[in-house]
Amino acid sequence: MARICVPLAEGFEEIEAVSLVDVMRRGGIEVVLAGVNGELITGANGITVKADTDIKYVIADDLDMIVLPGGWGGTHVLAENETVQQLLRDMKAKEKTIGAICAAPFALKAAGVLGERYTCYPSVEEQIGTEGYTDKEKVVIDGNVMTSRGPGTAICFGLAIVKKFVGEETYLQLKEGLLADYC
């Protein structure tokens, strides 16, 4: 079973985090919510989520992927937190999968792990750099780096992760069951 970490920092985008976790768990993936600077983390819209563990206890060897939810507040924390940044660099060094949605590719750029091609929330590319940016795809896969656009593409992103780690059959079953024809 694949094991994926979703780091949560104050100001994370709730739709993205919860949608990703829900879809991945439905697909049979073990998801670990790792709190950055606390066990109870409040998102951008006032929803508080309890983490499974603290990010300081998460190591790359125990993971198949790390995926960062967006939200500018949370993204800035992820981009400035040395534990998160080192974990991202460790994942890249071990050639494991790295993902980010919405504003969070900014944190990947800060760690030096963003792929050559990526997508993100509109206007965030101005903070990251427009080279390699596309707004034509809901999910961009560039080697071991996966990125997605924002709240409205979170289910599609979760499905793409399930497809990669669990397979086409589970992906198609989930897509149908979620009524996600738009993915």
N, C-alpha and C positions, 0 to 999 in steps of 0.2 A: 504494500500500500504506500502510495506517495505521501510525503509529509511536507506541508507547506506552512511557512510562517507569515502571518499578517501583523506587522508592527502597527500599534495604535498610539498616536500622539495627540495631545489636546488640540482640538480644532480639525480633526479628521472629518472627511465627508461620509456621513452615516450610510447613505444609500449605497455608495460604492463598497464600503467595508462589509456591510451586512449582506448585500447581494452576492459579493464574491464568496464570502464564507458559506452562505447558504447553498449556492450552486455547487461549490467544490465538495461540500459535505454530502450533498445529495448524490454526487458522482462517486462517492466512496473514498474521497481523499481525506487524510487526517490533517486538520487545520489547527494550528496553534496561534492563538491571539497573544501577542507579546506587548505588554505595556511599556511605554517609554515614559519614564519619570512618574510611575504610579501604577496601582492596580485598577483603579476606577478612572476611566478616561472619558472625558466629555467631548462630544463632537461639535462640529460647527453649528448645528441646529439644536443644541441643548440635550441631546440624547446621550446618556451615560452607559458605557459598556464596561463589564468586568473582564479583565485580561486573564488568561490561563496562567501566565508566567510573566516574569520581568525580562526585558530584552537582554539584560546582562547575562542571563543563563542560556541564551540561544547560541548555538555554534553551527557553523556551516556544515560540518561533517554529519550532523543529524538531520539535514534538510535536503529536499530535492529542489525546492524553490523558495524564494522570498518574494512577496508581492505587496507593494505599498499602495494604500488607498490615498486619494487626493484630499483636497481641502487645503487652502493656502496656509492656514494656521498650523495644521499638522505637518504639511510638507516642509515648512521652514524648520520645524523642530527636527524632522527626520534628516534634513540637509545639514543641520548644525550639530547633531548628536554623534559624537565620535564612535560610540558603540555600534550604532546603525551603519554609519559610513564604513567602518572596518568590516562589519558583517557583509555588506554589499561587495567590498573589494575581495573578501575571502571567497564569496560565492563565485565571483568572476574567475578568480585564480583556480578554483576547483572545477571550472567549466560547468557550473550548475545554472539553473534557470533563474532569471531575475525578471520581475515584472513591476509595472507601475501604471497607474491610471490618473487621468485628470491633470492636476498640477504636479503630482509626484514624480514624473520624469525629471523634474528640476532637481530632486534629491539624487537621482541616478547620475545626472550630469555632475553634481557636486562631488560624487564619489569616483567619477571617471569611469563609470561602467555603462553609460548609455550607448546603445548601438548607433550605427551610421544612419539607419532609418528609424523613425519613431513618429508617434502621434501623441497628442495631449489635448487638454482643454484649450479652446480657441483663445488666443492672446498670450498663453503661457510660453509658446514657442519664441516670443520676443525676449523672454527672460533666459531661455535655454540657448537659443541660436536657431535660425531658420534653416540652416543647412541640414538636409536629410528629413525635414519635417513634411508630413502629409496630413491633409484633412479629408482625404478621399476614402479612408478605410476606418472601420470601427475598431479593429484590432490590427496592430502591426507586429509581425514576428520577424526579428532580425537576428539570426543565429540563436543564441540563448537568451535574448532579451525580448520581452513581450510588453507592448504598451497599448493603452486604450484611451479614448477621448474623454469620458466623463460619466456622470450619473446615468444617463440614458443608454450607455453602452456597457454598463457594468455586468449585466446578465450575459451579454455576448462575450465579454472578456472571461467571465467565469466558465462559460461553455468551451471557449478556446483552450483554457487551462485543462479542463476535464478531457477534452479531445487529445491533448498532448500526453497526459499522464495515465489516462484510463482507456482511451481508445474511441474509435469511431462509433461503435454500436451504442455505448453508454451516452456519448455525446448526442447522437440522434434521438435516443429515447428521452433524454432530459429536454432537449430542444422542443420536441413535440409536446411533452408533458407541461412545460412552462409556457406553451403557446408563443414561443420565441421565433416565429417565422421570419422576423426581420433581421435575425442574426446570420 
